[in-house]
Amino acid sequence: MNWEQLLSLKRFGDTNKRIRKEQDETRLGFEVDYDRIIFSSEFRSLQDKTQVIPLSKTDFVHTRLTHSLEVSVVGRSLGRKVGQRLIEKYPHLQKIHGYQANDFGAIVAAAALAHDIGNPPFGHSGEKAIGEFFKNGIGKHYKGDLTASEYQDLCDFEGNANGFKIVTENRVGRQGGLRLSYATLGAFMKYPKASLPKKPTPHIADKKYGFFQSDKDAFLDVAKDLGLAKRRQGELSFSRHPLAYLVEAADDICYTIIDFEDGINLGLIEEEFALEYLSRIIRDTIKPENYYALSHKKDRIGYLRALAIGSLIHECVDLFMAYEERILKGDFDCALLDKSKYDAQIRDIIKISVEKIYQSREVVEKEIAGYQVLSSLLEVFITALNNAHEDRASNYDNLILSLLPDHYKKMNATLYERLLSVCSYVSIMSDSYAILLFNKIRGIDLG
């Protein structure tokens, strides 16, 4: 792979040749991608989607929206710092092609901003709830009418693939989805492969999948334009865009450190753990007198968090440049933080977060409720849509379909497309709206 091709400013849905700058000189190049994402309705719904604690009533626990904003800030820093180093290494990128360090920052920031845009309500349990509906629930009886790949898409319903659908899907008045640059779409695709064959190899790109069968052509178009390297012949599996490693690093840094911070502020984790574990990461930058001078726990934890994020940003930049040539060859098979000298500390922090936060009673109870809500909504909408497709919709079905936005009413589509359409609709709901609609349909809340 080569940087000249990887930095494509061609916009998805356009037929023009690759260009370097937008017409609007006040928002240059890749910065437009960020704006288009942040003004999308799908991004706004993240304000009421779970990051750690579902339906939290406190004012400082992160939602998917605040998490995404923070990941984009960290991603911008990573991209700019890496951009500076790459331009020093490859001066022609600036002298001949006109790229600046800020371009790298803008690409990573935009991809990081969108990285959770396809995630369903109720956190990662929402993905599992949708998958379970088809794997072991009512949706299982559709298996015989779908191809193996189509069925796998549903059984392993993936927020990353759903995000790719959202940002690229054509709609009336929205040809080419959000019309993001190919470079940003490449950086967004952390798992550039299909759901099948499912090969749980140690390679980081095989951890999940990145596109639904319905979006295969769009994915191949992006991969071809960027020159992503094929990983395995005969399979839809490609090497990552190099900047996807920075998007992943930004996400890893934020959820490791900031979820830990949330747990401490909620009282689920003792403050002493923060000083014990984070101080190992920031031992070269922490000033104990500054820490102890802060009178509020929230401020003390914030101080440690800021130093830890800064330390990990600097290390990830060094790691990226150390492995940059392998990354371009497609030979780098793990996350950047897996190579961190703080790997043991990071794993300890994640272990504590799993035990104290993710497996806490409050989280588990609301995840259980999320399973009931999502499976019920899937059943009602899928039944109504399939009955309408077969011209046997009841009055109740028609009432249910009146709640479904026109874009998702794929009555004349294939079974797979109808099932996926309902899954996509349910996935863009916020936690609160999913519960509200669930209660209204069941006649519990008519207010």
Legacy VTK file of the C-alpha trace (Angstrom):
# vtk DataFile Version 3.0
C-alpha trace
ASCII
DATASET POLYDATA
POINTS 447 float
0.000 0.000 0.000
1.154 3.567 -0.566
0.266 6.828 1.141
-0.513 8.690 -2.071
-3.411 6.325 -2.802
-4.407 5.856 0.841
-5.006 9.609 1.239
-7.753 9.669 -1.405
-9.975 12.737 -1.160
-12.426 11.336 -3.675
-15.876 11.299 -2.080
-18.063 8.242 -1.932
-20.849 8.592 -4.483
-18.873 10.954 -6.713
-17.772 10.015 -10.209
-15.177 12.796 -10.491
-11.473 12.082 -10.425
-9.599 12.387 -7.163
-9.250 15.981 -5.954
-7.178 17.534 -3.202
-9.380 20.263 -1.795
-13.069 21.053 -1.450
-14.528 24.036 -3.266
-15.215 25.734 0.072
-11.819 27.087 1.110
-12.989 27.693 4.688
-13.248 23.936 5.277
-10.369 22.249 3.541
-10.229 18.672 2.421
-10.883 16.036 5.024
-12.307 18.459 7.604
-15.611 18.338 5.698
-16.011 14.683 6.717
-16.096 15.606 10.393
-18.812 18.182 9.813
-20.997 15.813 7.813
-20.817 13.158 10.504
-21.567 15.482 13.398
-24.671 16.902 11.690
-26.107 13.465 10.849
-29.185 12.239 12.722
-27.514 8.889 13.402
-24.679 10.634 15.221
-27.119 12.671 17.330
-28.793 9.492 18.583
-25.513 8.575 20.303
-26.304 11.160 22.987
-28.678 8.631 24.559
-26.849 5.383 23.929
-24.953 3.396 26.504
-21.189 3.573 26.800
-20.689 1.954 30.214
-23.748 2.381 32.431
-27.087 1.921 30.630
-29.648 4.670 31.262
-27.511 6.336 33.903
-29.185 9.193 35.765
-25.916 10.891 36.708
-24.525 13.852 34.797
-20.925 12.721 34.409
-21.135 9.176 33.057
-20.184 8.952 29.406
-22.648 8.168 26.647
-21.687 6.941 23.179
-21.758 10.562 22.029
-19.349 11.953 24.638
-17.166 8.881 24.188
-17.094 9.412 20.409
-16.190 13.083 20.800
-13.355 12.220 23.152
-12.084 9.457 20.863
-12.088 11.940 17.973
-10.026 14.438 20.011
-7.461 11.767 20.897
-7.547 10.546 17.295
-6.860 14.034 15.963
-3.792 14.320 18.186
-2.547 10.908 17.095
-3.134 11.705 13.426
-1.407 15.081 13.517
1.630 13.768 15.357
1.925 10.792 13.023
1.354 13.125 10.057
4.304 15.276 11.118
6.533 12.230 11.315
5.325 10.822 7.973
5.895 14.096 6.143
9.421 14.170 7.551
9.921 10.612 6.292
8.172 11.171 2.940
8.675 14.887 2.056
7.034 14.429 -1.367
3.655 13.988 0.335
3.811 17.685 1.166
6.006 19.081 -1.601
4.317 17.309 -4.514
0.851 16.349 -3.228
0.282 19.190 -0.792
-0.678 17.117 2.248
-0.171 18.619 5.703
0.050 17.004 9.126
-3.428 18.351 9.837
-4.824 16.243 6.985
-3.841 13.070 8.822
-5.395 14.454 11.993
-8.628 15.329 10.194
-8.960 11.842 8.673
-8.424 10.060 11.994
-10.663 12.496 13.883
-13.558 12.012 11.451
-13.249 8.214 11.378
-12.982 8.161 15.181
-16.034 10.404 15.502
-18.069 7.889 13.478
-16.582 4.722 14.952
-19.676 3.914 17.076
-22.332 5.388 14.770
-23.698 1.932 13.928
-23.906 0.573 17.463
-27.387 -0.455 18.699
-28.951 0.649 22.006
-27.735 -0.856 25.292
-24.045 -1.056 24.459
-22.399 -4.185 23.101
-25.176 -6.275 24.635
-27.426 -4.675 21.997
-25.358 -6.289 19.237
-25.568 -9.615 21.047
-29.325 -9.252 21.555
-29.901 -8.773 17.821
-27.613 -11.701 17.035
-29.321 -13.954 19.563
-32.721 -13.175 18.004
-31.533 -14.882 14.809
-29.201 -17.454 16.314
-31.443 -18.903 19.020
-34.635 -16.861 18.965
-37.643 -16.450 16.680
-35.442 -15.299 13.813
-33.770 -18.712 13.654
-36.446 -20.071 11.290
-35.247 -17.681 8.552
-31.943 -19.561 8.290
-33.075 -21.887 5.491
-34.166 -18.960 3.306
-30.868 -17.060 3.519
-27.387 -17.664 2.188
-24.777 -18.673 4.739
-23.168 -15.220 4.597
-26.497 -13.409 4.936
-27.446 -15.475 7.961
-24.020 -14.946 9.522
-24.389 -11.169 9.091
-27.514 -11.342 11.259
-26.270 -13.865 13.821
-23.130 -11.787 14.423
-24.831 -8.418 13.916
-21.918 -6.008 13.965
-21.951 -2.301 14.824
-18.930 -1.679 12.608
-20.686 -3.126 9.565
-23.856 -1.231 10.422
-21.794 1.952 10.690
-20.372 1.391 7.209
-23.953 0.970 5.927
-25.043 4.215 7.579
-22.231 6.366 6.187
-22.409 4.940 2.642
-26.065 4.033 2.078
-27.978 5.860 -0.643
-31.220 7.565 0.322
-33.528 9.990 -1.396
-31.540 13.210 -1.538
-28.476 11.527 -0.021
-26.627 9.801 -2.857
-23.466 8.169 -1.570
-24.550 8.320 2.057
-22.702 11.081 3.904
-20.335 11.406 0.924
-17.251 10.972 3.054
-13.779 10.823 1.553
-12.440 7.393 0.712
-9.532 8.003 3.085
-11.905 8.542 6.007
-13.968 5.499 5.036
-10.772 3.445 4.918
-9.682 4.632 8.355
-13.185 3.858 9.649
-13.016 0.198 8.541
-11.233 -1.540 11.412
-12.272 -4.993 10.165
-12.095 -4.982 6.332
-13.583 -8.437 5.812
-16.885 -10.226 5.321
-18.663 -12.155 8.089
-17.726 -15.424 6.377
-15.505 -17.307 6.367
-15.328 -16.884 10.108
-11.705 -17.503 10.996
-10.779 -16.537 14.546
-7.081 -16.022 13.794
-4.780 -13.951 16.019
-4.796 -11.183 13.377
-6.581 -8.099 14.714
-8.456 -7.586 11.420
-10.151 -10.986 11.893
-11.615 -10.111 15.282
-14.930 -8.985 13.739
-16.252 -8.085 10.298
-16.771 -4.725 8.645
-19.589 -4.833 6.090
-22.881 -6.562 5.395
-23.431 -8.570 2.213
-25.784 -5.847 1.010
-22.863 -3.389 1.099
-20.260 -5.640 -0.515
-20.005 -3.560 -3.697
-19.546 -0.345 -1.714
-16.847 -1.964 0.391
-14.985 -3.315 -2.646
-15.171 0.101 -4.296
-13.517 1.733 -1.274
-10.894 -1.009 -0.930
-10.007 -0.796 -4.624
-9.777 3.004 -4.681
-7.465 3.025 -1.651
-5.361 0.113 -2.873
-5.906 -1.935 0.283
-3.885 -5.141 0.059
-5.732 -8.464 -0.241
-5.028 -10.701 2.734
-6.319 -14.059 1.558
-7.030 -15.088 -2.010
-10.583 -16.175 -2.700
-11.953 -14.288 0.313
-13.284 -10.801 0.914
-10.493 -9.971 3.325
-8.161 -6.973 3.072
-5.420 -5.316 5.080
-6.419 -2.347 7.144
-5.955 1.224 6.042
-2.936 2.221 8.194
-4.815 5.074 9.873
-7.400 2.572 11.142
-4.736 1.543 13.668
-4.800 5.099 15.033
-8.609 5.145 15.206
-8.446 1.884 17.140
-5.721 3.232 19.427
-7.781 6.342 20.192
-10.765 4.160 21.085
-8.637 1.794 23.171
-7.051 4.667 25.079
-10.392 6.306 25.832
-12.368 3.277 26.909
-9.481 1.939 28.992
-8.795 5.164 30.866
-12.154 6.967 30.798
-14.375 3.962 31.588
-12.046 3.409 34.548
-12.545 7.052 35.525
-16.346 6.666 35.297
-16.193 3.627 37.569
-14.258 5.577 40.188
-16.573 8.599 40.017
-19.570 6.286 40.412
-18.013 4.722 43.513
-17.742 1.292 41.865
-13.932 1.409 42.024
-11.886 2.806 44.901
-9.856 5.945 44.189
-6.730 4.214 45.456
-6.833 1.938 42.406
-6.516 4.971 40.139
-3.368 6.182 41.823
-1.951 2.665 41.974
-2.535 1.676 38.338
-2.482 4.974 36.454
0.649 6.204 38.231
2.579 3.364 36.597
1.676 4.774 33.188
2.447 8.393 34.122
5.400 7.912 36.432
7.554 10.160 34.214
5.058 13.045 34.150
3.066 12.981 37.387
3.765 15.588 40.035
2.439 14.203 43.340
2.158 17.677 44.842
-0.277 18.678 42.070
-2.370 15.569 42.670
-2.648 16.032 46.428
-3.330 19.759 46.077
-6.681 18.979 44.425
-9.458 18.820 47.008
-12.121 16.996 44.962
-11.893 13.359 43.929
-13.273 14.159 40.499
-10.471 16.672 39.891
-7.773 14.309 41.155
-8.972 11.512 38.881
-9.239 13.962 35.979
-5.622 14.987 36.515
-4.446 11.365 36.397
-6.634 10.643 33.362
-5.229 13.574 31.371
-1.637 12.554 32.057
-2.331 8.901 31.230
-3.973 9.748 27.909
-1.090 12.049 27.003
1.455 9.367 27.825
-0.328 6.739 25.725
-0.729 9.140 22.785
3.011 9.763 22.657
3.774 6.061 22.887
1.271 5.116 20.154
2.845 7.633 17.778
6.260 6.061 18.361
4.801 2.570 17.922
3.060 3.486 14.678
6.247 4.877 13.169
8.261 1.893 14.377
5.896 -0.497 12.572
4.806 1.804 9.722
6.530 -0.193 6.978
5.021 -3.450 8.220
1.621 -1.777 8.432
1.898 -0.648 4.803
2.772 -4.211 3.799
-0.225 -5.548 5.732
2.065 -7.576 7.997
1.201 -5.896 11.317
-1.325 -8.173 13.020
-2.209 -6.591 16.380
-3.442 -3.372 17.939
-0.823 -0.706 18.649
-1.478 -0.843 22.390
-0.737 -4.580 22.336
2.886 -3.496 21.816
2.774 -0.934 24.619
5.334 -1.062 27.374
2.335 -0.437 29.643
0.473 -3.503 28.364
0.409 -5.163 31.794
-0.970 -2.019 33.449
-3.598 -1.599 30.732
-4.722 -5.199 31.147
-4.966 -4.730 34.921
-7.124 -1.626 34.454
-9.427 -3.415 32.004
-9.704 -6.403 34.336
-10.797 -4.170 37.208
-13.277 -2.359 34.961
-14.794 -5.668 33.836
-15.190 -6.907 37.396
-16.348 -3.663 38.998
-18.268 -1.927 36.180
-19.243 -4.092 33.217
-20.342 -6.967 35.456
-21.947 -4.798 38.136
-25.565 -5.571 39.058
-26.808 -2.245 37.657
-25.281 -2.922 34.255
-26.364 -6.572 34.095
-29.974 -5.814 35.031
-30.317 -3.166 32.333
-28.624 -5.364 29.731
-31.166 -8.106 30.488
-33.964 -5.593 29.967
-32.282 -4.531 26.707
-32.482 -8.095 25.388
-36.237 -8.135 25.990
-36.773 -4.717 24.421
-34.769 -5.341 21.247
-36.038 -8.874 20.582
-39.625 -7.692 20.981
-39.158 -4.754 18.614
-37.459 -6.966 16.029
-40.264 -9.502 16.155
-43.055 -6.924 15.768
-41.487 -4.967 12.894
-40.167 -8.004 11.000
-43.551 -9.737 11.197
-45.377 -6.654 9.936
-42.893 -6.077 7.102
-42.949 -9.710 5.952
-46.754 -9.842 6.060
-46.927 -6.681 3.973
-44.475 -8.210 1.484
-46.804 -11.189 1.114
-49.928 -8.975 0.814
-51.454 -10.360 3.988
-50.807 -7.532 6.410
-53.419 -7.166 9.140
-54.662 -3.830 10.382
-52.276 -4.235 13.321
-49.382 -4.835 10.913
-50.271 -1.678 9.010
-50.356 0.305 12.236
-46.911 -1.042 13.151
-45.567 -0.192 9.683
-46.831 3.369 10.067
-44.211 3.724 12.815
-41.442 2.575 10.470
-39.743 5.422 8.572
-40.150 5.186 4.796
-36.468 4.492 4.239
-36.789 1.193 6.133
-40.052 0.018 4.507
-38.445 -2.382 2.065
-41.622 -4.309 1.308
-40.478 -5.326 -2.190
-36.925 -6.247 -1.199
-35.443 -9.688 -0.582
-35.965 -11.386 2.774
-32.378 -10.628 3.782
-32.778 -6.951 2.919
-36.035 -6.741 4.873
-34.523 -8.390 7.947
-31.418 -6.223 7.797
-33.528 -3.105 7.291
-35.434 -3.728 10.523
-32.192 -4.474 12.362
-30.738 -1.205 11.091
-33.833 0.720 12.178
-33.777 -0.749 15.668
-30.021 -0.137 15.902
-30.290 3.629 15.343
-32.738 4.020 18.233
-31.517 5.578 21.432
-31.812 3.556 24.628
-34.714 5.658 25.902
-36.633 5.639 22.631
-36.305 1.871 22.295
-37.809 1.458 25.788
-40.512 4.044 25.092
-41.561 2.358 21.845
-41.431 -1.092 23.471
-43.743 0.080 26.270
-46.165 1.822 23.909
-46.464 -1.200 21.613
-47.157 -3.411 24.628
-49.747 -0.932 25.924
-47.788 -0.209 29.107
-47.211 3.498 28.558
-49.855 5.401 26.590
-48.909 8.847 27.887
LINES 1 448
447 0 1 2 3 4 5 6 7 8 9 10 11 12 13 14 15 16 17 18 19 20 21 22 23 24 25 26 27 28 29 30 31 32 33 34 35 36 37 38 39 40 41 42 43 44 45 46 47 48 49 50 51 52 53 54 55 56 57 58 59 60 61 62 63 64 65 66 67 68 69 70 71 72 73 74 75 76 77 78 79 80 81 82 83 84 85 86 87 88 89 90 91 92 93 94 95 96 97 98 99 100 101 102 103 104 105 106 107 108 109 110 111 112 113 114 115 116 117 118 119 120 121 122 123 124 125 126 127 128 129 130 131 132 133 134 135 136 137 138 139 140 141 142 143 144 145 146 147 148 149 150 151 152 153 154 155 156 157 158 159 160 161 162 163 164 165 166 167 168 169 170 171 172 173 174 175 176 177 178 179 180 181 182 183 184 185 186 187 188 189 190 191 192 193 194 195 196 197 198 199 200 201 202 203 204 205 206 207 208 209 210 211 212 213 214 215 216 217 218 219 220 221 222 223 224 225 226 227 228 229 230 231 232 233 234 235 236 237 238 239 240 241 242 243 244 245 246 247 248 249 250 251 252 253 254 255 256 257 258 259 260 261 262 263 264 265 266 267 268 269 270 271 272 273 274 275 276 277 278 279 280 281 282 283 284 285 286 287 288 289 290 291 292 293 294 295 296 297 298 299 300 301 302 303 304 305 306 307 308 309 310 311 312 313 314 315 316 317 318 319 320 321 322 323 324 325 326 327 328 329 330 331 332 333 334 335 336 337 338 339 340 341 342 343 344 345 346 347 348 349 350 351 352 353 354 355 356 357 358 359 360 361 362 363 364 365 366 367 368 369 370 371 372 373 374 375 376 377 378 379 380 381 382 383 384 385 386 387 388 389 390 391 392 393 394 395 396 397 398 399 400 401 402 403 404 405 406 407 408 409 410 411 412 413 414 415 416 417 418 419 420 421 422 423 424 425 426 427 428 429 430 431 432 433 434 435 436 437 438 439 440 441 442 443 444 445 446
